[in-house]
């Protein structure tokens, strides 16, 4: 399934995503949820702060820049595979639906795919789970 993207590249991007998530969590640690201005969660919801993006971090944050650079350094076809891998890791696609994930990436376009990947707060988990689902972990 992975032809243009290597498992090593995917793991490296997952590490960058984990570092960005950790930086974001450190910044938000101890901030009252009411301060963020989100509505109270519905019954059963937990970490409202955990659903936000990296936009709370300054644009100069090294971890977010490293994540964006790692994603943007990929060729567009490898980025499409990374997107499909993320979708498998999210549980939105089964491994046998790989071509559908690649088709979604093509339909969205490279710029949108890059943005979606860079904004996924759980990208690290999604990529690692996708690698596991594909038997590449």
Beta strands, then each sheet from edge to edge (+ up, - down):
end
